Amino acid sequence: MSWAQVTAIRAGKLVDPEAGTVLSDQTILIRGARIDKVGKGIEIPAGATVVDLSKMAVLPGLIDCHTHLADGARSGDPLNQFKKTGAQIALESVPNARAMLESGFTTVRDVGTYRALGDIALRDAINRGDVVGPRMYVAGAYVTIAGGAGALTGLAPDINLPWDLHYGEANSPWEVRKVVRQLAHDGADHIKVLSSGAVLTHGSNPKSQEFTPEELQAAVDEASHFGLRVEAHAHSPEGIKNAIRAGVASVEHATMIDDEGLALAKQHGTYLDMDIYDEECIQEDGKKGNVPADFLEHDAQLGQIQRENFRKAVAAGEKMSFGTDAGVCAYGTSAKQFAFMVKYGMTPMQAIQAATVNAADLLGRSSELGSIKPGKFADLIAVQGDPLTDIHILENVPFVMKEGKVYKQAQR
Ligand SMILES: [Zn+2]
């Protein structure tokens, strides 16, 4: 591969979330899609393209572990899915992917779509280079009980849904296994199960539990046969604990996690992926009349509880990843969550680690993602100023590179 394009980046500051340190005056040599060398005073080979970021701070590309990029244009109500064809939903999702990448997120773990397998199509289009977007690891569909948090609810019982709008419905351990097998065959990268009710689902109670422990165990066991990890949506204390005991890799939302849940997560090494920013957007959209009344009612009580429990989880030393539920807030605004993570107990470095090294570990991709080290993908961003003194700086990312290719270089 000696003919691969060589790029040399001069980095004024280089954030190393693996070590939790910031280095200065570093050179990053990139060959093709991967990082070749990093260090001070590295010789730049003749013919290399030089990118001068010597007045900027360079960080690994950010990773959002909870996105929904493939549901089309953002809308407050899942019932809007019925006003669009599958093709419309797919094409409306194209700008979501671009906004995500251009805001500094080079990888996402996309955790479900109402129209099954649309996320797989989007992932593959990005990988082919047909669509601009982050590297996507996708769930394929929601694995959910009938009428559950991942189902399209709010319709009359005599309406028959097309296959792709109820693909992941399962109502026994064996039905769960069947859906997991189908998802593995159809190209999912991980499995999303819904262990409690949801905030943004009609007729749902976030304080409930949905899948039984047996069903959750079936999901984790069956997924493991295909080398896939499982993430569980859970708001209620029992839904959270059932999922952790079943062996999921992460609990999404973890809104009402109690002391026993925190202890179990620590014991099992379960990541908590808590979307503590999106409350702002739900309430803001609610004021504009864009959010159904039952969703606002679910949300009103839970937003602050989740933030206080996030603080407890940080203090308890839990494994924490960065996930925003992107799509609830506008695509491209995920980085606004960093300031909330700092407000609720993290240091700026911990918040950055949640979206880099921890996220890569949760994905099982630490050898390729999460830090700027030889052999890893050349996914990196640069910002003006020091994000460790002002975390808000990450909300405005002027330089984005993914796999050695520059996707954004704002005029400075
Ligand atoms: Zn979600």
Residues whose N, C-alpha, C, O or C-beta is under 5 A from the ligand:
A	BS01	ZN	D325
